[in-house]
Amino acid sequence: MPDHKLLNRQLKKYSTPDLIANKHFVRFIDAVNDSYAAYDRDKELSDHAFMVSQQEFGEINQRLKEEVELRKLSIKKLKETFNNIKADNGEQFDGNDDDLLEIVDLLNEEITRRKEVELQLLIAKDEAEKASLSKSEFLSIISHEIRTPLNAVIGMGHLLLKNNPRPDQLDNLETLKTSSDNLLVLINDILDFNKIEAGKLDLEEAPFSIKKLVKDIVSANTNSANERENRVSLVFDERLPDYFMGDALRLGQVLNNLVSNAIKFTHRGFISVRVDLQKLKQGSALLHFSVHDTGVGIAKENLPNIFMPFMQASTSITRQYGGTGLGLAITRRILGLFNSDIKVESELGKGSKFHFTLELNTVDADQVTQLENDMAGFDLKNKRLLLVEDTLFNVLYATQLLEGWNATVEVADNGEIAVQMMQQANYDIVLMDLQMPVMDGYTATNKIREFNQDTPIVAITASATSNVRDKVLEAGMQDYIVKPFNPDELILKLKKYLY
């Protein structure tokens, strides 16, 4: 009920319950109540005005004007606020300036709507995070399922090449090695792109030879070049230092993408691979890498597309030449980690030139020579290793490799057996697969760490997702190596934890 006494009495005398229940009538009564109250205030002011001096009347009048102006300004600001909020859908408030209640009601409605939108956005964010987690789990599974048999293919090929094959067998084995390496590159492109997108691809630091790295890449692509009747030229600046410090794997990935692309898009042509010394500094060198081909070239309007993920210069390229469209996108992003960028010069029908500069720290050749000698004479005599692996082909490969270094190797088919064997015997190191039946590598490591905190455990995993390192360390393992692995990588890990 209204608080004005006169209006209250009138309502009690003349109104009915139906009227009182009508919200429009109540709103009208509120407005009348405000008018009565305003009238009373005005009357009081008017009565008082006759009792004060002319100066006092002027001061009061001025304050009233200021209050009116302040009220108008407040209403104006409210309208502007509402119109700014509703600008996204074009709805504007064009009501009477005096209808303050309507403006406030509209603002309340808009705030409610915005809260509902925020809630929907939070729900969508939660669903997106779940989808991202599902994608990561899928990549981990598919990575394991592909890399596990591929590890056996590459590993067995490596062992057969070491066993002095006949010349006719050597050609077949080299073809097998090239094909399996190309398949691995394809898989790595997809998984590495996922790592880069997640910001989880880190560069490692190790000494390596630029000349050997580039020569190996060109050699690995020789069969492909011969098939397309291409000639490949490799030129090194004779002033180049012998060894550098950096991530040879990632730099090799960049160069392999550029060289294999140049060969793929050239037929009966010429490919030039150059490494030039631009500037030699104290402890570092600025190098310029370039790959130039006389192949099909790229139209000017298509140049911006070639570095975009899953994009190629034209839709016919995938059908004619193959590929995922990820190679150059990954190349650019890896070079970004090196604080560099890829540049391209190309003309349709006349070939292309891809080039970039890179600053790398130099390494004393004596240090590298000592490291190579240590690896060449690597020996695991008197070392007892536990290999936890459920795939027979991988067991055969790893066992032959380790026994070739004179190690004593025992095998557990799953994590549960590994825990039992660790309780019954002492081992110098454990090589632990992660995805196995009965008990996985993470669970097995957790159980082993309950009674053994000292024995190094190195994960040998087919999973190459971005969070595998964090999960391995969290489980209590010291390190990991990704299948398919190069024997030299395994040597470095074993030397790190056994000597």
C-alpha positions, 0 to 999 in steps of 0.5 A, a space after each residue: 500500500 502507498 505511504 501517503 496518508 490521504 491516498 491510503 484512506 481513499 484506497 481503503 474507501 474506494 478500491 477492491 481486492 481485484 484492483 489491489 491485485 492488478 499490477 498495472 493498477 499498483 504501478 499507477 497508484 505508485 505513480 499517483 503516490 509519488 505525485 502526491 508526495 511531490 505535491 506535498 514537498 512542493 507545497 511545503 517549499 511554497 509555504 516556506 518560500 513565503 516565510 524566508 527572504 528573497 535571498 534564501 528563496 534564490 538559493 533554494 531555487 538554485 538547488 532545485 535546478 541543480 537537482 533537476 539537471 542532475 536527474 536529467 543527466 543521470 537519466 541520460 547516462 542510463 539511456 546511453 549505457 543501455 543503448 551501448 549494451 544493446 548496440 550488438 543487436 541494434 535495439 535502442 531505447 527511445 522512451 520518455 526521459 522521465 520514465 526512469 523506472 522503465 530504463 531501470 527495468 530494461 537494464 535489469 532485463 539486459 543484465 539477466 540476459 548477459 548472465 545467461 550468455 555468460 553461463 552458456 559460454 562457461 558450459 561451452 568452454 567446459 565442453 571444449 576442454 573435454 573435447 581437447 582432452 579426448 583429442 589428446 587421449 586419441 592421439 596418445 592411443 593412435 600414436 602408440 598403436 602406430 609407433 609400436 609396430 613401426 619401432 619393430 620395422 625400423 629396429 629390425 631393419 637396423 639390426 639386419 643392416 648391421 649384420 653384413 647383408 649381401 649386396 642384393 639384400 642391402 638394396 632391399 633393406 635400404 629401401 625398407 629403411 627409407 620407406 619406414 623413415 618416411 612413414 615416421 616423418 609423416 606420423 611425426 608431422 601430425 603429432 609434432 603439430 599437436 605439440 606445437 599447437 599446445 605450446 609443448 614442443 621444446 628444443 634440446 641442446 646437444 653437440 652435433 655436426 652440421 655437415 653430417 646432419 645435412 649429408 645424412 638428410 640428402 643421402 636419405 632422399 637420394 632414392 626419391 631423387 633418383 626415382 624422379 631423375 633429379 640431380 642433387 648438389 650439396 655445397 658447404 662453406 669451407 669456413 664452416 666450424 665442424 660442430 655446433 650445439 643445438 637440437 639436431 633432430 628439429 633442425 633435421 626435421 626442417 631441412 628434411 621437409 625442405 629437401 624432400 619437398 624440393 625433390 617431390 616437386 621437381 622432375 628431371 631437374 636440379 636441387 641445390 642444398 647450401 649451407 653458408 657461413 654469414 658471420 663467425 662470432 666468439 662462441 657462435 656462428 650465423 649460418 644461412 641454409 638454402 634449398 633451391 629447385 627447378 621444379 613446378 614453382 608456386 604461383 604468387 597468389 598461392 604463396 601465403 597459403 603454403 605455410 598454413 596448416 593442412 593447406 597446399 598451393 592447390 587442391 590437386 597437389 595432394 592427389 598428385 604428390 601426396 603429403 599432409 600439408 603440415 610440413 611447411 607449417 611445422 617448419 615455420 613454427 620450429 624455426 620460430 623456436 630457433 628465433 628464425 623464420 623461413 623465406 621463399 622465392 618462387 615463380 610458377 614453372 621455374 622453381 622455388 628457393 626456401 632459405 633461412 638464417 640461424 645462429 648456433 653456438 659452436 662446440 670444441 671438436 675435441 669434446 665431440 670426438 671424445 663423446 663419439 669415442 665413448 659411444 663407439 666403445 659403449 659397453 654394458 658388461 656387468 650391467 643387469 637390465 629389466 626390460 618391461 615390454 609386451 610386444 614380442 618384436 620390440 622385445 627381440 629388437 631391444 634385447 638384441 641391441 642391449 645384449 650387443 652391448 654385453 648387457 644382461 637383460 631380463 624381460 617382464 611381459 607387463 607391469 605386474 610381473 615387473 613389480 614382482 621381479 623388482 621385489 625379488 632381484 636387483 637391477 641397475 636400470 629398468 626400461 619401462 613400456 607405458 601401455 601394457 595389459 594387466 598393469 600399465 607402466 605408470 601404475 607399475 612405477 608407482 608400486 615399485 617406488 613404494 619399496 624402491 626409490 633408487 633404481 633408475 626407471 626410463 620409459 620407452 614409450 610409443 606415445 608422443 603427445 605433449 604431456 607424456 614427459 610430465 606424466 612420466 616424471 610424476 609417476 616416479 620415472 627419471 626420463 623417457 625415450 620415444 619409439 621408434 628410437 635411434 640406438 644412439 639415443 638409447 646409449 645417451 640415456 643409459 650412459 646418463 643413468 648408469 655411469 
